[in-house]
C-alpha cells in the first residue's frame, strides 16, 4: 500500500489478481503526520496530481481514490519514468462541496469536475446517479468502524458463491457502486431509509472481513437520492482517463 503498480489500472477487474488489496497506479503518502492527515482529509477523487521531481517531472495525473494511501492514475509513459520518492503534489478541490438543491445529500471526497461529469438526473424531485452495481449492506466489512472521510470500507468477499450469484465478482476498479440501507454521514451505519454512493478503489483480498475497497462519495435519504444501473458507470469512462 505504497508505491507504483505498472500493470493494474482503473477500469481493470477488481477480482482475480494474485496480489492482495491491489491498488491501481501510484499510491502516495507523506512521512510527516500533518501532511499525511491533510492528504486523507483534503484530497478528493478527481483532483489533479502533478509530479514535481524526478524523470517524470511535470507529468499530470488524476486521483482515483483513497485507501490507506491516496491513489493516483498516470498514463503508462509516466509510470515508466516515475520512481518511489518522487514528489507529487495534489491540487485539492472539493471538500465542503454541497448540492444547493439537495442540502440533505452529503458529498464526500469528490472533485466538482467529477460530479459534473456523472450524468446526474433529477426524476420526481430525486437525484438519480448511474452506478455499475448494487451492494447489500450485509456484505460490508472492514472499515465500518472508521469515518468515510478518512479511509475506504471493504466488502466481505469470502463467500465466493454469493459473489458470483450477485455478480459482484464482475466488479471493476473505478466502478460506481450503491450500498443500500447505508448511512455514511458520521461513520458508517445501517439505516433503512439511506443509501450511499461509492467507488471501487482497490482489488480483492483473501483476508477475513476484507475484499475490494469501496470509497464513499455521496450519502443521503432514499427519498432524495436514487440510482440507475449502468454497467459503464466507471470513473475511467466518466473522466475519460487516458491509459
Phi, psi and omega in degrees: 000050179180109180146205185238127174248115187276332192249009177233128186225163174304134183101342176284165180296151178268339181253157170097356180281151176289331179282162182252135181056041182302131179250130179283136173080226187249130178255121187240153177199177174233143178284349178271126189300320180294320178291324177302311181290326176298318177299316182293317189266340184256330184286139181236149176298130183102348177297152178276140176243141180231127176281125186255352181211168177084185183295336181265013183309132179094348180290147183250136175229187181218136179289129182247359178160183182223123175248226170291340174231174175271140186253132184232132176266132171232154174297158184302323181297332176281319179300328180291342183252332188289147182228153172302130182105343175297144179277132177231124177259144175248128174274097187283138183199124175135337179293133183088000179300138181227153171261107187296330179278348179224069186296341181275350175271123182263128178263143182222124169055046180229126178291140179305325180292324175294316179301316181295334186267003190272010177058040179291143179226154175249119181232120181053045178066020179239136177280124183250129182245133173287130176226154181281331180196166177251138176247134172284142185295339183295343181261002181280133188235241187307133183106352180299333184273357187247155178292141182290344175287340188258324185204164180280180173232135178274145166274152182270110188257012185298327178276090187294329178293324177290320178302318180290318180299317181273000181062024177289335179292356176265002181300145178239151175299127182098352178297140169278136188230145170248135174251114183283143177066029182243124176253113183248028180291308180232095190076202182229122184218164178272123173214123186300329186265014180240155168224160175230138176258135185215175179235136173286120188244340175217168187279181186292168179216150176269355183286141178301131179085359183242174180168199176305144183268139184238120182252124185289136172237348185198139177212144182182175180288147181299334180289340180251337189228127180223184183214161174225134181286126177217108186300343180268006181284083182220141184294340174300318179281319184296317182265001181052051182294132177270130181271000000 
